[in-house]
């Protein structure tokens, strides 16, 4: 009986020692060291899982640093489902994966390896009205103006974040007043804004309206600007006629006599010549269009211009070593303006103005007017 009792007591003591040893193992409670932060916007929320390694290390006591680090590194967190698409009130599951061998070697227990968190704190995605800060810059004169985008908004974008297309979806070099263009955010710009908010509009239509237009047809002139143009040309012509008759503009004198008589202007310049009278001066017609001339290398040079034809009776004299000329001819005086422009306020502008002449109207017309010209008045 004594022997039997001895073994029973011994068994109890051993069992007690075993239980005490098991219960002394540190237990890592992941509920105490795993947290989740939520960022992004409603319906687009992200879950960021964080593990408090300091808490874990504090439970490992005097375990050497290398072993402790190895154990911590054996823990991993599984992918959170639907992250990037989360909304407030959603419940997510965070699973901590452990390595049983590592736990056994470290003599550590774990609990709460599956945790649940409720999504909260996500804000509604802000609306981005990008085009409230976009304007269309129009440079030059219609129908040869160019367009560009000016962006005055925040630092997320620049003028290079947009592209411009015409109404047919193509990119054009020049535009005319009334053309419709579409300004669109580039794909890269759209991607960069996704994290900033919801883009209300990715493209916007604008109407091209320059401050000035080239005068190339009667449609480019209003009744008021037509009268301003006529007045400017008449003023120039009357002043030039006065200079020619007074002998103060020898160059113009030579060109007028040359056009009427056919005598070379250089020859006239080397002689003594004069215009003695310009009578019965009256307006004939006016045309505007694009003059085309061959350049030095065979290229075609285009110049926008307008011609104004005036009937005139021109008396002139020329003294040459071999001949003296004293003639009166019915000819045409031609005023030419290059790059004629009318502004939005009706002002008339041009790059240059000059006077020429021809022996008759048909010659003046044939030498200057091509199929691009339109009769102004």
DRENDO-1510 file (C-alpha; in Angstrom, 1 decimal, always signed):
<recs>
REC; n; res; u; v; w
REC; 1; UNK; +0.0; +0.0; +0.0 .
REC; 2; UNK; +2.8; +2.4; +0.8 .
REC; 3; UNK; +4.5; +1.8; -2.5 .
REC; 4; UNK; +1.4; +2.4; -4.5 .
REC; 5; UNK; +0.7; +5.6; -2.7 .
REC; 6; UNK; +4.2; +6.9; -3.4 .
REC; 7; UNK; +3.8; +6.5; -7.1 .
REC; 8; UNK; +0.4; +8.3; -7.1 .
REC; 9; UNK; +1.8; +11.3; -5.3 .
REC; 10; UNK; +4.8; +11.4; -7.6 .
REC; 11; UNK; +2.5; +11.4; -10.6 .
REC; 12; UNK; +0.6; +14.3; -9.2 .
REC; 13; UNK; +3.8; +16.3; -8.6 .
REC; 14; UNK; +5.1; +15.6; -12.1 .
REC; 15; UNK; +1.8; +16.6; -13.6 .
REC; 16; UNK; +1.8; +19.8; -11.6 .
REC; 17; UNK; +5.3; +20.5; -12.7 .
REC; 18; UNK; +4.3; +19.9; -16.4 .
REC; 19; UNK; +1.3; +22.2; -16.1 .
REC; 20; UNK; +3.3; +24.9; -14.5 .
REC; 21; UNK; +5.9; +24.7; -17.3 .
REC; 22; UNK; +3.2; +25.0; -20.0 .
REC; 23; UNK; +1.5; +27.9; -18.4 .
REC; 24; UNK; +4.7; +29.8; -18.1 .
REC; 25; UNK; +5.1; +30.1; -21.9 .
REC; 26; UNK; +4.5; +33.7; -23.0 .
REC; 27; UNK; +1.4; +34.2; -25.1 .
REC; 28; UNK; +1.3; +36.8; -27.9 .
REC; 29; UNK; -2.2; +38.2; -28.2 .
REC; 30; UNK; -2.5; +39.7; -31.6 .
REC; 31; UNK; -5.6; +41.5; -30.5 .
REC; 32; UNK; -3.2; +43.6; -28.4 .
REC; 33; UNK; -0.6; +44.4; -31.1 .
REC; 34; UNK; -2.4; +44.5; -34.4 .
REC; 35; UNK; -4.2; +47.7; -35.5 .
REC; 36; UNK; -5.6; +49.0; -38.7 .
REC; 37; UNK; -5.6; +52.5; -40.2 .
REC; 38; UNK; -8.0; +53.4; -42.9 .
REC; 39; UNK; -7.3; +56.0; -45.6 .
REC; 40; UNK; -8.7; +57.1; -48.9 .
REC; 41; UNK; -12.3; +58.0; -49.6 .
REC; 42; UNK; -15.7; +56.4; -49.2 .
REC; 43; UNK; -16.0; +53.4; -51.6 .
REC; 44; UNK; -12.3; +53.7; -52.3 .
REC; 45; UNK; -10.9; +53.1; -48.8 .
REC; 46; UNK; -7.6; +51.3; -48.1 .
REC; 47; UNK; -6.7; +49.2; -45.0 .
REC; 48; UNK; -3.2; +49.6; -43.6 .
REC; 49; UNK; -2.4; +46.9; -41.1 .
REC; 50; UNK; +0.2; +47.7; -38.4 .
REC; 51; UNK; +1.8; +45.3; -35.9 .
REC; 52; UNK; +3.4; +46.6; -32.7 .
REC; 53; UNK; +6.7; +44.7; -32.6 .
REC; 54; UNK; +7.7; +46.4; -29.4 .
REC; 55; UNK; +4.8; +44.8; -27.6 .
REC; 56; UNK; +5.8; +41.3; -28.9 .
REC; 57; UNK; +9.4; +41.8; -28.0 .
REC; 58; UNK; +8.4; +42.8; -24.5 .
REC; 59; UNK; +6.8; +39.4; -24.0 .
REC; 60; UNK; +9.9; +37.5; -25.0 .
REC; 61; UNK; +11.8; +38.3; -21.9 .
REC; 62; UNK; +15.5; +37.4; -22.0 .
REC; 63; UNK; +15.4; +35.7; -25.4 .
REC; 64; UNK; +18.5; +36.7; -27.4 .
REC; 65; UNK; +18.0; +39.5; -29.9 .
REC; 66; UNK; +18.6; +37.3; -33.0 .
REC; 67; UNK; +16.0; +34.7; -31.9 .
REC; 68; UNK; +13.5; +37.3; -31.0 .
REC; 69; UNK; +13.9; +39.1; -34.4 .
REC; 70; UNK; +13.6; +35.7; -36.2 .
REC; 71; UNK; +10.3; +35.0; -34.4 .
REC; 72; UNK; +8.9; +38.4; -35.2 .
REC; 73; UNK; +9.9; +38.1; -38.8 .
REC; 74; UNK; +8.0; +34.8; -39.0 .
REC; 75; UNK; +4.7; +36.6; -38.5 .
REC; 76; UNK; +2.9; +37.8; -41.6 .
REC; 77; UNK; -0.5; +39.4; -42.3 .
REC; 78; UNK; -2.6; +38.1; -45.1 .
REC; 79; UNK; -4.1; +40.4; -47.8 .
REC; 80; UNK; -7.2; +42.3; -46.7 .
REC; 81; UNK; -10.1; +41.6; -49.0 .
REC; 82; UNK; -11.5; +44.5; -50.9 .
REC; 83; UNK; -8.9; +47.0; -49.8 .
REC; 84; UNK; -9.0; +50.0; -52.2 .
REC; 85; UNK; -12.8; +49.6; -52.4 .
REC; 86; UNK; -13.8; +49.9; -48.7 .
REC; 87; UNK; -16.7; +52.0; -47.3 .
REC; 88; UNK; -17.5; +53.1; -43.8 .
REC; 89; UNK; -19.3; +50.3; -41.9 .
REC; 90; UNK; -17.6; +47.5; -43.8 .
REC; 91; UNK; -16.1; +44.8; -41.6 .
REC; 92; UNK; -12.7; +43.4; -42.6 .
REC; 93; UNK; -10.9; +40.4; -41.5 .
REC; 94; UNK; -7.2; +40.5; -40.7 .
REC; 95; UNK; -5.4; +37.1; -40.5 .
REC; 96; UNK; -2.0; +36.8; -38.9 .
REC; 97; UNK; +0.0; +33.8; -40.3 .
REC; 98; UNK; +2.4; +32.2; -37.9 .
REC; 99; UNK; +5.1; +29.5; -38.2 .
REC; 100; UNK; +4.5; +26.7; -35.8 .
REC; 101; UNK; +8.1; +25.5; -35.9 .
REC; 102; UNK; +9.3; +29.0; -35.0 .
REC; 103; UNK; +6.8; +29.2; -32.2 .
REC; 104; UNK; +7.8; +25.8; -30.8 .
REC; 105; UNK; +11.5; +26.8; -30.9 .
REC; 106; UNK; +10.8; +30.0; -29.1 .
REC; 107; UNK; +8.5; +28.3; -26.7 .
REC; 108; UNK; +5.8; +30.9; -27.4 .
REC; 109; UNK; +2.0; +30.6; -27.7 .
REC; 110; UNK; -0.3; +32.9; -29.8 .
REC; 111; UNK; -3.9; +33.7; -29.8 .
REC; 112; UNK; -6.4; +35.8; -31.7 .
REC; 113; UNK; -4.7; +35.3; -35.1 .
REC; 114; UNK; -8.0; +36.2; -36.8 .
REC; 115; UNK; -9.2; +39.7; -36.1 .
REC; 116; UNK; -12.2; +41.8; -37.3 .
REC; 117; UNK; -12.2; +45.6; -37.7 .
REC; 118; UNK; -15.0; +48.0; -38.8 .
REC; 119; UNK; -14.1; +50.6; -41.4 .
REC; 120; UNK; -14.6; +54.1; -40.3 .
REC; 121; UNK; -13.3; +57.7; -40.8 .
REC; 122; UNK; -13.5; +57.7; -44.6 .
REC; 123; UNK; -14.5; +61.0; -46.1 .
REC; 124; UNK; -16.6; +61.5; -49.3 .
REC; 125; UNK; -14.4; +62.0; -52.3 .
REC; 126; UNK; -14.2; +65.7; -53.2 .
REC; 127; UNK; -15.5; +67.0; -56.5 .
REC; 128; UNK; -12.8; +68.4; -58.8 .
REC; 129; UNK; -14.0; +71.1; -61.2 .
REC; 130; UNK; -10.8; +71.3; -63.2 .
REC; 131; UNK; -12.1; +73.4; -66.0 .
REC; 132; UNK; -13.0; +76.3; -63.7 .
REC; 133; UNK; -9.3; +77.1; -63.8 .
REC; 134; UNK; -8.8; +76.5; -67.6 .
REC; 135; UNK; -9.0; +79.2; -70.3 .
REC; 136; UNK; -8.3; +79.1; -74.0 .
REC; 137; UNK; -5.6; +81.5; -75.2 .
REC; 138; UNK; -6.1; +82.6; -78.8 .
REC; 139; UNK; -3.1; +84.2; -80.5 .
REC; 140; UNK; -2.9; +85.9; -83.9 .
REC; 141; UNK; -5.6; +86.8; -86.3 .
REC; 142; UNK; -8.4; +84.7; -87.7 .
REC; 143; UNK; -8.4; +82.5; -89.8 .
REC; 144; UNK; -4.8; +81.8; -89.0 .
REC; 145; UNK; -4.8; +82.1; -85.2 .
REC; 146; UNK; -3.3; +79.5; -82.9 .
REC; 147; UNK; -4.8; +78.3; -79.6 .
REC; 148; UNK; -3.2; +77.1; -76.3 .
REC; 149; UNK; -4.4; +76.2; -72.8 .
REC; 150; UNK; -3.8; +78.3; -69.8 .
REC; 151; UNK; -4.2; +76.6; -66.4 .
REC; 152; UNK; -4.4; +78.7; -63.3 .
REC; 153; UNK; -5.3; +76.0; -60.7 .
REC; 154; UNK; -3.2; +74.1; -58.2 .
REC; 155; UNK; +0.1; +72.5; -58.5 .
REC; 156; UNK; -1.3; +69.1; -59.5 .
REC; 157; UNK; -1.6; +70.1; -63.2 .
REC; 158; UNK; +0.0; +72.4; -65.7 .
REC; 159; UNK; -0.9; +73.7; -69.2 .
REC; 160; UNK; +0.8; +70.5; -70.5 .
REC; 161; UNK; -1.8; +68.4; -68.8 .
REC; 162; UNK; -4.3; +69.1; -71.6 .
REC; 163; UNK; -4.6; +68.5; -75.3 .
REC; 164; UNK; -6.6; +70.4; -77.9 .
REC; 165; UNK; -8.6; +68.9; -80.8 .
REC; 166; UNK; -10.8; +70.4; -83.4 .
REC; 167; UNK; -14.5; +69.4; -83.9 .
REC; 168; UNK; -13.5; +66.5; -86.1 .
REC; 169; UNK; -11.2; +65.1; -83.4 .
REC; 170; UNK; -7.9; +66.1; -85.1 .
REC; 171; UNK; -5.2; +68.5; -84.1 .
REC; 172; UNK; -4.9; +71.6; -86.3 .
REC; 173; UNK; -2.2; +74.2; -86.6 .
REC; 174; UNK; -4.5; +77.2; -87.1 .
REC; 175; UNK; -8.1; +78.1; -86.4 .
REC; 176; UNK; -10.7; +80.7; -87.4 .
REC; 177; UNK; -13.2; +82.6; -85.3 .
REC; 178; UNK; -16.2; +80.4; -84.5 .
REC; 179; UNK; -14.3; +77.1; -84.7 .
REC; 180; UNK; -15.2; +74.7; -81.9 .
REC; 181; UNK; -12.3; +73.1; -80.1 .
REC; 182; UNK; -12.3; +70.5; -77.3 .
REC; 183; UNK; -9.8; +70.7; -74.4 .
REC; 184; UNK; -9.2; +67.3; -72.8 .
REC; 185; UNK; -7.2; +66.1; -69.8 .
REC; 186; UNK; -4.5; +63.8; -70.9 .
REC; 187; UNK; -4.7; +60.2; -69.6 .
REC; 188; UNK; -1.6; +60.8; -67.4 .
REC; 189; UNK; -3.3; +63.8; -65.9 .
REC; 190; UNK; -6.5; +61.9; -65.2 .
REC; 191; UNK; -4.5; +59.2; -63.5 .
REC; 192; UNK; -2.7; +61.7; -61.3 .
REC; 193; UNK; -6.0; +63.1; -60.1 .
REC; 194; UNK; -7.7; +59.9; -59.1 .
REC; 195; UNK; -6.3; +60.1; -55.6 .
REC; 196; UNK; -7.2; +63.7; -55.3 .
REC; 197; UNK; -11.0; +63.5; -55.9 .
REC; 198; UNK; -13.7; +62.8; -58.4 .
REC; 199; UNK; -13.2; +64.6; -61.7 .
REC; 200; UNK; -16.5; +66.3; -62.7 .
REC; 201; UNK; -15.5; +66.8; -66.3 .
REC; 202; UNK; -12.5; +65.5; -68.3 .
REC; 203; UNK; -13.1; +67.6; -71.4 .
REC; 204; UNK; -14.7; +70.9; -72.2 .
REC; 205; UNK; -15.7; +72.6; -75.5 .
REC; 206; UNK; -14.6; +76.2; -76.3 .
REC; 207; UNK; -15.3; +78.6; -79.2 .
REC; 208; UNK; -12.3; +80.2; -80.9 .
REC; 209; UNK; -12.6; +84.0; -80.8 .
REC; 210; UNK; -9.5; +86.1; -81.7 .
REC; 211; UNK; -9.2; +89.8; -81.1 .
REC; 212; UNK; -8.6; +90.4; -84.8 .
REC; 213; UNK; -9.3; +88.9; -88.2 .
REC; 214; UNK; -7.4; +89.1; -91.5 .
REC; 215; UNK; -9.4; +90.9; -94.2 .
REC; 216; UNK; -9.8; +88.2; -96.8 .
REC; 217; UNK; -13.4; +88.6; -97.8 .
REC; 218; UNK; -16.3; +91.0; -97.4 .
REC; 219; UNK; -17.6; +88.8; -94.6 .
REC; 220; UNK; -14.6; +90.0; -92.5 .
REC; 221; UNK; -15.9; +93.6; -92.5 .
REC; 222; UNK; -18.9; +95.2; -90.9 .
REC; 223; UNK; -20.5; +98.2; -92.4 .
REC; 224; UNK; -18.6; +100.4; -90.0 .
REC; 225; UNK; -15.2; +98.8; -90.5 .
REC; 226; UNK; -15.7; +99.0; -94.2 .
REC; 227; UNK; -16.1; +102.8; -94.0 .
REC; 228; UNK; -13.0; +103.0; -91.8 .
REC; 229; UNK; -11.0; +101.0; -94.3 .
REC; 230; UNK; -12.2; +103.1; -97.2 .
REC; 231; UNK; -11.3; +106.2; -95.3 .
REC; 232; UNK; -7.8; +105.0; -94.5 .
REC; 233; UNK; -7.1; +104.1; -98.1 .
REC; 234; UNK; -8.5; +107.4; -99.4 .
REC; 235; UNK; -6.4; +109.3; -96.9 .
REC; 236; UNK; -3.2; +107.5; -97.9 .
REC; 237; UNK; -3.9; +107.9; -101.7 .
REC; 238; UNK; -4.7; +111.6; -101.4 .
REC; 239; UNK; -1.5; +112.2; -99.5 .
REC; 240; UNK; +0.6; +110.1; -101.9 .
REC; 241; UNK; -0.9; +112.0; -104.9 .
REC; 242; UNK; +0.0; +115.3; -103.2 .
REC; 243; UNK; +3.6; +114.1; -102.7 .
REC; 244; UNK; +3.9; +113.0; -106.3 .
REC; 245; UNK; +2.5; +116.2; -107.7 .
REC; 246; UNK; +4.8; +118.3; -105.5 .
REC; 247; UNK; +7.8; +116.2; -106.5 .
REC; 248; UNK; +8.6; +115.2; -103.0 .
REC; 249; UNK; +8.4; +111.4; -103.6 .
REC; 250; UNK; +10.5; +110.6; -106.6 .
REC; 251; UNK; +10.2; +106.8; -106.1 .
REC; 252; UNK; +6.4; +106.8; -106.2 .
REC; 253; UNK; +6.6; +109.1; -109.2 .
REC; 254; UNK; +8.8; +106.6; -111.1 .
REC; 255; UNK; +6.6; +103.6; -110.3 .
REC; 256; UNK; +3.4; +105.4; -111.3 .
REC; 257; UNK; +4.8; +106.5; -114.7 .
REC; 258; UNK; +6.3; +103.0; -115.2 .
REC; 259; UNK; +3.0; +101.3; -114.6 .
REC; 260; UNK; +1.1; +103.6; -117.0 .
REC; 261; UNK; +3.7; +103.9; -119.8 .
REC; 262; UNK; +5.6; +100.6; -119.6 .
REC; 263; UNK; +9.0; +102.4; -119.2 .
REC; 264; UNK; +11.4; +100.7; -116.8 .
REC; 265; UNK; +11.2; +102.3; -113.3 .
REC; 266; UNK; +15.0; +102.2; -113.0 .
REC; 267; UNK; +15.4; +104.0; -116.3 .
REC; 268; UNK; +12.9; +106.7; -115.2 .
REC; 269; UNK; +14.8; +107.1; -111.9 .
REC; 270; UNK; +18.0; +107.8; -113.9 .
REC; 271; UNK; +16.2; +110.5; -115.9 .
REC; 272; UNK; +14.3; +113.7; -115.1 .
REC; 273; UNK; +10.6; +112.7; -114.8 .
REC; 274; UNK; +7.5; +114.1; -113.1 .
REC; 275; UNK; +3.8; +113.6; -112.9 .
REC; 276; UNK; +2.2; +117.0; -113.8 .
REC; 277; UNK; -1.4; +116.1; -113.1 .
REC; 278; UNK; -3.7; +113.4; -111.7 .
REC; 279; UNK; -7.3; +114.1; -112.6 .
REC; 280; UNK; -10.7; +112.4; -112.5 .
REC; 281; UNK; -9.6; +110.2; -109.7 .
REC; 282; UNK; -12.4; +107.8; -108.8 .
REC; 283; UNK; -12.7; +104.5; -106.9 .
REC; 284; UNK; -13.1; +101.4; -109.1 .
REC; 285; UNK; -13.1; +98.2; -106.9 .
REC; 286; UNK; -11.3; +96.4; -104.1 .
REC; 287; UNK; -10.2; +92.8; -103.7 .
REC; 288; UNK; -8.6; +90.8; -100.8 .
REC; 289; UNK; -6.9; +87.5; -100.8 .
REC; 290; UNK; -3.6; +85.7; -100.8 .
REC; 291; UNK; -0.8; +86.7; -103.2 .
REC; 292; UNK; +1.4; +83.8; -104.3 .
REC; 293; UNK; +5.0; +84.4; -105.5 .
REC; 294; UNK; +7.8; +82.0; -106.2 .
REC; 295; UNK; +10.7; +82.2; -103.7 .
REC; 296; UNK; +14.4; +82.0; -104.4 .
REC; 297; UNK; +14.4; +78.2; -104.1 .
REC; 298; UNK; +11.2; +77.6; -106.0 .
REC; 299; UNK; +9.0; +77.6; -102.9 .
REC; 300; UNK; +5.8; +79.5; -102.9 .
REC; 301; UNK; +5.6; +82.6; -100.7 .
REC; 302; UNK; +2.1; +83.6; -99.7 .
REC; 303; UNK; +1.2; +87.1; -98.6 .
REC; 304; UNK; -2.2; +88.2; -97.4 .
REC; 305; UNK; -3.1; +91.5; -99.1 .
REC; 306; UNK; -5.8; +93.8; -100.4 .
REC; 307; UNK; -5.8; +95.8; -103.6 .
REC; 308; UNK; -7.8; +99.0; -104.2 .
REC; 309; UNK; -8.1; +100.1; -107.8 .
REC; 310; UNK; -8.7; +103.8; -108.8 .
REC; 311; UNK; -9.4; +105.2; -112.2 .
REC; 312; UNK; -7.2; +108.2; -113.0 .
REC; 313; UNK; -6.1; +110.5; -115.8 .
REC; 314; UNK; -2.3; +110.8; -115.4 .
REC; 315; UNK; -0.2; +113.4; -117.1 .
REC; 316; UNK; +3.6; +112.9; -117.0 .
REC; 317; UNK; +6.9; +114.0; -118.4 .
REC; 318; UNK; +10.3; +112.3; -118.8 .
REC; 319; UNK; +13.5; +113.7; -120.3 .
REC; 320; UNK; +15.9; +111.2; -121.7 .
REC; 321; UNK; +19.1; +111.9; -123.6 .
REC; 322; UNK; +17.6; +110.6; -126.7 .
REC; 323; UNK; +13.9; +111.6; -126.2 .
REC; 324; UNK; +11.5; +113.8; -124.3 .
REC; 325; UNK; +8.1; +112.4; -123.3 .
REC; 326; UNK; +5.1; +114.5; -122.4 .
REC; 327; UNK; +2.0; +112.2; -122.2 .
REC; 328; UNK; -1.5; +112.0; -120.7 .
REC; 329; UNK; -3.0; +108.5; -120.2 .
REC; 330; UNK; -6.1; +107.0; -118.6 .
REC; 331; UNK; -4.6; +104.5; -116.2 .
REC; 332; UNK; -5.2; +102.7; -112.9 .
REC; 333; UNK; -3.7; +103.7; -109.5 .
REC; 334; UNK; -3.4; +100.6; -107.2 .
REC; 335; UNK; -3.1; +100.9; -103.5 .
REC; 336; UNK; -1.9; +97.6; -101.9 .
REC; 337; UNK; -2.0; +96.8; -98.1 .
REC; 338; UNK; -0.3; +93.7; -96.8 .
REC; 339; UNK; -1.6; +91.7; -93.8 .
REC; 340; UNK; -4.8; +93.7; -93.5 .
REC; 341; UNK; -6.5; +93.2; -90.2 .
REC; 342; UNK; -9.7; +94.4; -88.6 .
REC; 343; UNK; -9.8; +94.2; -84.8 .
REC; 344; UNK; -12.8; +93.4; -82.6 .
REC; 345; UNK; -13.3; +97.1; -82.0 .
REC; 346; UNK; -13.4; +97.8; -85.8 .
REC; 347; UNK; -9.9; +99.3; -86.0 .
REC; 348; UNK; -8.0; +98.7; -89.3 .
REC; 349; UNK; -4.4; +97.6; -89.1 .
REC; 350; UNK; -1.9; +96.5; -91.8 .
REC; 351; UNK; +1.8; +95.7; -92.1 .
REC; 352; UNK; +2.6; +97.8; -95.1 .
REC; 353; UNK; +1.0; +100.0; -97.7 .
REC; 354; UNK; +2.2; +101.0; -101.2 .
REC; 355; UNK; +1.1; +102.6; -104.4 .
REC; 356; UNK; +1.5; +101.2; -107.9 .
REC; 357; UNK; -0.2; +101.7; -111.3 .
REC; 358; UNK; -1.2; +100.0; -114.5 .
REC; 359; UNK; -2.2; +101.1; -118.0 .
REC; 360; UNK; -5.7; +99.8; -117.7 .
REC; 361; UNK; -8.0; +98.0; -115.3 .
REC; 362; UNK; -7.8; +94.6; -116.9 .
REC; 363; UNK; -4.0; +94.6; -116.8 .
REC; 364; UNK; -4.1; +95.8; -113.1 .
REC; 365; UNK; -6.6; +93.0; -112.3 .
REC; 366; UNK; -4.7; +90.2; -114.2 .
REC; 367; UNK; -1.4; +91.1; -112.7 .
REC; 368; UNK; -2.6; +91.0; -109.1 .
REC; 369; UNK; -5.8; +89.0; -108.6 .
REC; 370; UNK; -5.9; +85.2; -108.4 .
REC; 371; UNK; -8.6; +82.6; -107.5 .
REC; 372; UNK; -8.1; +83.2; -103.8 .
REC; 373; UNK; -9.3; +86.8; -103.9 .
REC; 374; UNK; -12.8; +88.0; -103.1 .
REC; 375; UNK; -14.2; +91.3; -104.1 .
REC; 376; UNK; -14.6; +93.5; -101.0 .
REC; 377; UNK; -16.7; +96.3; -102.6 .
</recs>
